[in-house]
Amino acid sequence: MSSFEFISLTIIGCAIVTWISRVLPFILLKKMSLPKIVVEYLSFVPVVIMSALWISNLFIQHLGHLPSVNWNNLLASILTVLAAILTKNLLVIVLVGVFSLAFIQIIF
């Protein structure tokens, strides 16, 4: 098997697995309903994922040592959280986050 065939089959296989894992739950859940406790549990998944991504970006990993704080991201996060508390407007929160991080990186 040539490397082109191997890469092509790998890409096709990955596409099929990804498609099945994303479409199959919709097909199965369309025909049945989940218990209320499961639906309530799954409602927290997006918050948990965003929190994990946010916390992981606040630190810089050093192999063999404790992580250090990423001060640029921490300062931009503080400004963004303040904007979230004050405005409760998603567009304002995103804009404050993007522009504050850009401004902080330009300055420092």
C-alpha positions as CSV (number, residue, x, y, z in Angstrom):
1,M,0.0,0.0,0.0
2,S,1.4,3.4,-1.0
3,S,1.6,6.2,1.4
4,F,-1.0,8.2,-0.6
5,E,-3.5,5.3,-0.2
6,F,-2.7,4.9,3.5
7,I,-3.2,8.6,4.2
8,S,-6.4,8.7,2.1
9,L,-7.8,5.7,3.9
10,T,-6.8,7.3,7.3
11,I,-8.6,10.5,6.4
12,I,-11.7,8.7,5.2
13,G,-11.7,6.5,8.3
14,C,-11.4,9.5,10.6
15,A,-14.2,11.3,8.8
16,I,-16.5,8.2,9.1
17,V,-15.8,7.8,12.8
18,T,-16.3,11.5,13.5
19,W,-19.5,11.6,11.5
20,I,-20.9,8.6,13.3
21,S,-20.0,9.9,16.7
22,R,-21.7,13.2,16.0
23,V,-24.8,12.0,14.1
24,L,-25.6,8.7,15.9
25,P,-26.6,10.4,19.2
26,F,-29.0,12.7,17.4
27,I,-30.6,9.7,15.6
28,L,-30.8,7.7,18.8
29,L,-32.1,10.5,21.0
30,K,-34.7,11.5,18.4
31,K,-36.5,8.2,19.0
32,M,-36.2,8.1,22.8
33,S,-36.2,10.6,25.7
34,L,-33.7,10.9,28.4
35,P,-34.6,11.0,32.1
36,K,-34.9,14.5,33.6
37,I,-31.8,14.0,35.8
38,V,-29.6,13.1,32.8
39,V,-30.8,16.2,30.9
40,E,-30.1,18.4,34.0
41,Y,-26.6,16.8,34.3
42,L,-25.8,17.4,30.6
43,S,-26.9,21.0,30.9
44,F,-23.7,21.7,32.9
45,V,-21.3,20.2,30.3
46,P,-20.8,23.4,28.2
47,V,-20.0,25.4,31.4
48,V,-17.5,22.7,32.6
49,I,-15.8,22.6,29.2
50,M,-15.4,26.4,29.0
51,S,-14.2,26.6,32.6
52,A,-11.6,23.9,31.9
53,L,-10.4,25.8,28.8
54,W,-10.3,29.0,30.7
55,I,-8.3,27.7,33.7
56,S,-5.9,25.8,31.5
57,N,-5.0,29.0,29.7
58,L,-4.3,30.9,33.0
59,F,-1.2,28.8,33.6
60,I,2.0,28.0,31.6
61,Q,3.2,24.4,32.0
62,H,6.8,23.7,32.8
63,L,7.8,20.0,32.7
64,G,9.1,18.9,36.0
65,H,8.1,22.2,37.8
66,L,4.9,23.8,39.0
67,P,3.0,25.8,36.4
68,S,3.4,29.6,36.4
69,V,0.7,32.1,36.0
70,N,0.1,33.6,32.5
71,W,-0.3,37.2,33.7
72,N,-1.5,38.5,30.4
73,N,-4.4,36.0,30.3
74,L,-5.1,36.5,34.0
75,L,-5.4,40.3,33.6
76,A,-7.6,40.0,30.5
77,S,-9.7,37.5,32.4
78,I,-10.2,39.8,35.3
79,L,-11.3,42.6,32.9
80,T,-13.6,40.2,31.1
81,V,-15.2,38.9,34.3
82,L,-15.8,42.5,35.4
83,A,-17.5,43.2,32.0
84,A,-19.6,40.1,32.5
85,I,-20.7,41.2,35.9
86,L,-21.5,44.8,34.9
87,T,-23.2,44.2,31.5
88,K,-24.4,40.6,31.3
89,N,-24.2,41.1,27.5
90,L,-22.4,38.3,25.6
91,L,-21.2,40.6,22.8
92,V,-19.7,43.1,25.2
93,I,-18.0,40.3,27.2
94,V,-16.4,38.8,24.0
95,L,-15.3,42.2,22.8
96,V,-13.8,43.2,26.1
97,G,-12.0,39.9,26.3
98,V,-10.5,40.1,22.8
99,F,-9.6,43.7,22.9
100,S,-8.2,43.6,26.5
101,L,-6.0,40.7,25.7
102,A,-4.8,42.3,22.4
103,F,-4.1,45.6,24.3
104,I,-2.3,43.8,27.1
105,Q,-0.1,41.9,24.7
106,I,0.8,45.1,22.8
107,I,1.8,46.9,26.0
108,F,3.7,44.0,27.6
